Amino acid sequence: MNIELRHLRYFIAVAEELHFGRAAQRLAISQPPLSQQIQQLEQQIGAKLLARTNRSVQLTPAGAHFLTSARQILHSVEVATDKAARLHRGEEGTLRIGFTSSAPFISAVSDALFTFRQHYPDVHVKMQELNTRQQLAPLQEGQLDLGVMRNTPLPETLEHRLLLREPLCAVVHHAHRLAGRGTISLRELAAEPFVFFDPQVGTALYSEILTLLDRYAVRPPVAQEVGEAMTILGLVATGLGVSILPASFCRARLDQLCWLTLQEEDAWSEVWLVWQKRGEISAATQHLLKMMLRNADSK
């Protein structure tokens, strides 16, 4: 059987017009080829679809049934074509993003996500909170389209772009003796009870901050170990210790906290956008990447 979409369009036109001349005019073809195409269609199906006389054209019962099916087929093709085109343009589909706990507090990320939702409302954005190291395997396996993470050694299969470099800051209770200083050195935290990440959680920030402290021979006593940065802020807000976190967390405004600038020039952290190097990047992913990088460049 060799039925083509044009056969269906020609048949629908004749069935709706019930006149070969008007149908041919509607299709912008001459009448003889139209008649030939309808005959070929009937031969392919093995059924008479139209009852013709010199004065009229009528649908047969088989033709009336086939008309309904032909319309459904063409509609399905139009829907599939439109969906494929929208997916190709990044206007539809699913975008899977891994992000560290600090990502929502980074304006280049939050502003880009808001703008993306306004421009592409039919793209389902699926966010998954994972620390930097937890994102690597899902990115390699294609389970995530994009990762927002801290700087860390990457496997060769992953590509990255720098989103921003932000300072690391000391965070203390507002009644702490250092709270009014504005700027301090790491050594002034050496004897302070420290609220820090649990090493078993394996966050990139844990290694990054620990490396910074070791570089200046600062080893504060760790009083509390927790899994999330927001928990660190909550415990510092209760006066249980001090900590060091990226400046983006300042957007989590807690009245009990005071953020202090560190004097050390190498007290900073990078945030990366990461994706598969060899896999094809979806159009939706490319749109969001451009928005995030554009926002970062404008800051």
C-alpha positions as CSV (number, residue, x, y, z in Angstrom):
1,M,0.0,0.0,0.0
2,N,1.4,3.4,-1.0
3,I,-0.9,6.0,0.3
4,E,0.7,9.5,0.7
5,L,-0.4,12.5,2.7
6,R,-1.3,14.3,-0.5
7,H,-3.8,11.6,-1.3
8,L,-5.6,12.3,2.0
9,R,-5.5,16.1,1.4
10,Y,-7.0,15.6,-2.1
11,F,-9.7,13.3,-0.9
12,I,-10.7,15.6,2.0
13,A,-11.0,18.5,-0.4
14,V,-13.3,16.6,-2.7
15,A,-15.3,15.1,0.2
16,E,-15.9,18.6,1.6
17,E,-16.6,20.3,-1.7
18,L,-18.4,17.4,-3.3
19,H,-17.3,18.8,-6.5
20,F,-14.1,18.0,-8.4
21,G,-13.8,21.4,-10.0
22,R,-14.1,23.4,-6.8
23,A,-11.8,21.0,-5.0
24,A,-9.1,21.3,-7.8
25,Q,-9.4,25.1,-7.5
26,R,-9.0,24.9,-3.7
27,L,-5.9,22.7,-4.1
28,A,-4.5,24.9,-6.9
29,I,-4.2,21.9,-9.3
30,S,-6.0,21.0,-12.5
31,Q,-9.0,18.6,-12.3
32,P,-7.7,15.6,-14.3
33,P,-4.7,15.0,-12.0
34,L,-7.1,15.3,-9.0
35,S,-9.4,12.7,-10.4
36,Q,-6.4,10.4,-11.1
37,Q,-5.2,10.7,-7.6
38,I,-8.6,9.9,-6.1
39,Q,-8.8,6.8,-8.3
40,Q,-5.3,5.7,-7.2
41,L,-6.4,6.1,-3.6
42,E,-9.5,4.0,-4.1
43,Q,-7.4,1.4,-5.8
44,Q,-4.9,1.3,-2.9
45,I,-7.7,1.0,-0.4
46,G,-9.7,-1.4,-2.5
47,A,-13.0,0.5,-1.8
48,K,-15.1,3.0,-3.6
49,L,-15.0,6.3,-1.6
50,L,-17.0,8.6,-3.9
51,A,-20.1,7.9,-5.9
52,R,-19.8,10.0,-9.1
53,T,-22.4,11.0,-11.6
54,N,-22.3,13.7,-14.3
55,R,-24.2,15.9,-11.9
56,S,-23.1,15.1,-8.4
57,V,-20.4,13.6,-6.2
58,Q,-21.4,11.8,-3.0
59,L,-19.5,10.0,-0.3
60,T,-20.1,6.3,0.0
61,P,-20.4,4.7,3.5
62,A,-16.7,3.7,3.1
63,G,-15.9,7.2,2.0
64,A,-17.6,8.8,5.0
65,H,-15.7,6.5,7.4
66,F,-12.4,7.2,5.6
67,L,-13.0,10.9,5.7
68,T,-13.1,10.9,9.6
69,S,-9.9,8.8,9.7
70,A,-8.1,10.9,7.1
71,R,-8.8,14.1,9.0
72,Q,-7.5,12.5,12.2
73,I,-4.4,11.4,10.5
74,L,-3.6,14.8,9.0
75,H,-4.3,16.4,12.4
76,S,-1.9,14.0,14.1
77,V,0.8,14.8,11.5
78,E,0.3,18.5,12.0
79,V,0.5,18.1,15.8
80,A,3.6,15.9,15.5
81,T,5.2,18.3,13.1
82,D,4.5,21.3,15.3
83,K,5.8,19.5,18.4
84,A,9.0,18.5,16.6
85,A,9.6,22.0,15.4
86,R,8.9,23.5,18.9
87,L,11.3,21.0,20.4
88,H,13.9,21.9,17.8
89,R,13.5,25.6,18.7
90,G,13.6,24.9,22.4
91,E,10.0,26.0,22.9
92,E,8.8,22.7,24.4
93,G,10.2,19.7,26.2
94,T,11.9,19.1,29.6
95,L,15.0,20.8,30.9
96,R,16.7,18.9,33.8
97,I,19.0,21.0,35.9
98,G,21.2,20.0,38.8
99,F,22.0,22.7,41.3
100,T,23.9,23.3,44.5
101,S,22.1,24.9,47.5
102,S,23.7,28.3,46.7
103,A,22.3,28.4,43.1
104,P,18.9,30.0,44.0
105,F,20.8,32.8,45.8
106,I,22.9,33.7,42.7
107,S,21.1,36.4,40.8
108,A,22.6,35.3,37.4
109,V,20.8,31.9,38.0
110,S,17.5,33.0,39.6
111,D,17.0,36.0,37.2
112,A,17.7,33.7,34.2
113,L,15.3,31.1,35.3
114,F,12.6,33.7,35.8
115,T,13.2,35.1,32.3
116,F,13.3,31.6,30.8
117,R,9.9,30.8,32.3
118,Q,8.5,34.0,30.8
119,H,9.9,33.2,27.3
120,Y,9.4,29.5,27.2
121,P,6.4,28.6,29.4
122,D,5.9,25.2,27.7
123,V,9.3,23.9,28.7
124,H,9.1,21.9,31.9
125,V,12.1,22.9,34.1
126,K,12.9,20.1,36.5
127,M,15.3,21.2,39.2
128,Q,17.2,18.7,41.4
129,E,19.3,19.9,44.3
130,L,22.6,18.0,44.4
131,N,26.0,19.0,45.6
132,T,28.8,19.4,43.1
133,R,30.1,15.9,43.2
134,Q,26.7,14.3,43.2
135,Q,26.0,16.1,39.8
136,L,28.9,14.6,37.9
137,A,27.5,11.1,37.3
138,P,24.0,12.2,36.2
139,L,25.5,14.7,33.8
140,Q,27.8,12.1,32.3
141,E,24.9,9.6,32.0
142,G,22.6,12.2,30.4
143,Q,20.2,12.3,33.3
144,L,20.8,16.0,33.7
145,D,21.0,18.5,30.9
146,L,22.8,21.2,32.9
147,G,24.6,21.5,36.2
148,V,25.2,24.6,38.3
149,M,28.0,23.7,40.6
150,R,31.2,24.8,42.4
151,N,34.6,24.5,40.8
152,T,35.8,20.9,41.0
153,P,38.0,18.5,38.8
154,L,35.8,17.4,35.9
155,P,36.0,14.2,33.8
156,E,36.9,14.7,30.2
157,T,33.3,14.0,29.1
158,L,32.1,17.2,30.7
159,E,32.4,20.8,29.5
160,H,32.1,23.9,31.7
161,R,31.8,27.7,31.5
162,L,32.5,30.1,34.4
163,L,29.3,31.7,35.6
164,L,30.8,33.8,38.3
165,R,33.7,34.2,40.8
166,E,32.4,35.3,44.2
167,P,34.1,36.1,47.5
168,L,34.0,33.8,50.4
169,C,32.8,35.7,53.5
170,A,32.9,35.0,57.3
171,V,29.4,34.8,58.8
172,V,28.9,35.4,62.6
173,H,26.1,36.1,65.0
174,H,25.2,39.8,65.1
175,A,26.2,40.0,68.7
176,H,29.6,38.3,68.1
177,R,32.7,40.4,69.1
178,L,33.8,40.6,65.4
179,A,30.4,41.6,64.1
180,G,31.1,45.3,63.9
181,R,34.5,44.9,62.1
182,G,33.3,44.8,58.5
183,T,36.6,43.2,57.3
184,I,38.6,40.6,59.1
185,S,41.4,38.1,58.4
186,L,41.1,34.3,58.5
187,R,43.5,34.2,61.4
188,E,40.9,36.0,63.6
189,L,38.6,33.0,63.3
190,A,41.3,30.5,64.3
191,A,40.0,30.1,67.9
192,E,36.3,30.4,67.1
193,P,34.0,27.4,67.2
194,F,33.3,26.5,63.6
195,V,30.0,25.4,62.0
196,F,31.1,23.4,59.0
197,F,30.0,20.8,56.4
198,D,30.0,17.2,57.3
199,P,33.0,15.7,55.4
200,Q,30.9,12.6,54.6
201,V,28.5,14.8,52.5
202,G,31.3,15.4,50.1
203,T,30.5,19.0,49.0
204,A,33.0,20.9,46.9
205,L,32.7,23.8,49.3
206,Y,34.0,21.7,52.1
207,S,37.3,21.0,50.2
208,E,37.5,24.5,48.9
209,I,37.1,26.2,52.3
210,L,39.3,23.7,54.1
211,T,42.0,24.2,51.5
212,L,41.8,28.0,52.1
213,L,42.1,27.6,55.8
214,D,45.1,25.2,55.5
215,R,46.8,27.7,53.2
216,Y,46.9,30.2,56.1
217,A,47.5,27.5,58.8
218,V,44.1,28.3,60.3
219,R,42.4,25.3,61.9
220,P,39.5,26.4,64.0
221,P,37.8,23.9,66.2
222,V,34.8,22.4,64.4
223,A,31.9,22.5,66.9
224,Q,29.1,21.4,64.5
225,E,29.0,19.4,61.3
226,V,26.0,19.5,59.1
227,G,25.0,18.6,55.5
228,E,23.5,21.8,54.1
229,A,24.7,25.5,53.9
230,M,21.3,26.7,55.1
231,T,21.6,24.6,58.2
232,I,25.0,26.2,58.8
233,L,23.4,29.6,58.6
234,G,20.6,28.6,61.0
235,L,23.1,27.3,63.6
236,V,25.3,30.4,63.3
237,A,22.1,32.5,63.8
238,T,21.6,30.7,67.1
239,G,25.1,31.7,68.2
240,L,26.6,28.1,68.1
241,G,29.6,29.2,66.1
242,V,30.9,31.0,63.1
243,S,31.4,29.9,59.5
244,I,32.7,30.8,56.0
245,L,30.3,30.7,53.0
246,P,30.1,32.2,49.5
247,A,28.7,35.8,49.4
248,S,25.7,34.7,47.4
249,F,24.2,33.3,50.7
250,C,23.9,36.9,51.9
251,R,20.6,37.0,50.0
252,A,19.2,34.7,52.7
253,R,18.6,37.6,55.0
254,L,18.6,36.6,58.6
255,D,18.5,39.4,61.2
256,Q,20.8,37.4,63.5
257,L,23.6,37.2,61.0
258,C,26.5,39.5,60.2
259,W,28.5,39.0,57.0
260,L,32.2,40.0,57.1
261,T,34.6,40.5,54.2
262,L,37.8,38.5,54.3
263,Q,41.1,40.3,53.8
264,E,42.7,37.4,51.9
265,E,42.6,38.0,48.2
266,D,42.3,34.3,47.3
267,A,39.2,33.9,49.4
268,W,36.8,33.3,46.6
269,S,34.8,30.5,44.9
270,E,33.8,29.9,41.3
271,V,30.4,28.8,40.1
272,W,30.3,26.8,36.9
273,L,27.7,25.8,34.3
274,V,28.5,22.2,33.3
275,W,27.1,19.9,30.5
276,Q,28.0,16.9,28.4
277,K,30.9,17.7,26.0
278,R,30.0,15.1,23.4
279,G,26.2,14.9,23.7
280,E,24.0,17.2,21.7
281,I,22.9,20.2,23.7
282,S,19.1,20.8,23.4
283,A,17.9,24.1,22.2
284,A,16.2,24.7,25.5
285,T,19.5,24.1,27.3
286,Q,21.3,26.5,25.0
287,H,18.6,29.2,25.6
288,L,19.1,29.0,29.4
289,L,22.9,28.9,29.1
290,K,22.9,32.1,27.1
291,M,20.5,33.8,29.6
292,M,22.6,32.8,32.6
293,L,25.9,33.9,31.0
294,R,24.4,37.2,29.8
295,N,23.1,37.9,33.3
296,A,26.5,37.1,34.7
297,D,28.3,39.4,32.3
298,S,26.0,42.2,33.1
299,K,26.6,42.1,36.9
